[in-house]
Amino acid sequence: MELKEASLRERKIYYHEEWKEKDVPEFIVERIGEREFAFDHDGNGYNDRYKGFEKIGLFSDFLVKNFPYAVCTSVSYYSKPKNREDWRGAELVFDIDAKDLAVKTCDCKESKVCEKCLFEAKEIVLNIKDTLVQDLGIKRLFAVYSGRGYHLRAVDDEVLPLERRSEILEYVTGSKRPKDLFLSQGYSAVYRKMFILTFNKIREKNLPFSKNITDTLLSEKNSIISKLMSCHADFLDIKGIGSKTKNDFMGHIQKINGSLVDGKVTVDVKRILRLPSTLHSKVSMKCVEIKNLEIFDPLKDAIPKFVNEREE
Ligand SMILES: [Zn+2]
């Protein structure tokens, strides 16, 4: 499916006829006066920044009047959002973009996405979400379809003041080797889960080894995965695979896992993120808060009405 850019007229139709104030997530509305807003009015970037809205109604008026190309809000709260003064904490955010995935089983060209890689991005999101909820005890976690990928946004009181966000990133993506690979729970289990998730999708072109080694690793894939799942320490004891290759192979998967999430977004609390309910005009998709991630289908649930009314 080729999604083309929304025209000015289509943006106007979207904000006048389809957009509803109630589609702005509650986790945004509840502290709306403390968020910075940023607008891209013409597709040339977020030139209209440092805006604040005391109430959701004022924001609605602004949208209907301006039907912007793109809308973002800060992940941080400020007592004076227009000046970004007096920081009051930031959401803990994970940005998983389908177009940037280092390993995908489709043949999308660079910066393109398709049904398949959007689904693979969602699988990654589901796994990270489980880790955040089950291992790290996150309670107020919201999933958002961003237009070409997904955001996970946590607003628990405990996470807002966090400083060392990169450690959480390593934990949920499984991008650092655990001391003991085979503990039944905790980080070891997360590492194995994420290792398997990525290795399952690995193809010849994704491995930086000689043809012999690559062929061996791929032909033993099922056995490696099932041994790892059942915690067999010999999961990589394969003829032709030496200890250096083992190490390099694991390091390679870890590196890929480290790139599943755009780390800059997690670490940088000055970031702005696309606001759910608004239009991603470049691809004519809606950014939406997802109520049920398992059944969410972006190609059904994030397509604005005007796309279906387009004449070919
Ligand atoms: Zn694709």
Residues whose N, C-alpha, C, O or C-beta is under 5 A from the ligand:
A	BS01	ZN	C106 C108 K112 V113 C114 K116 C117
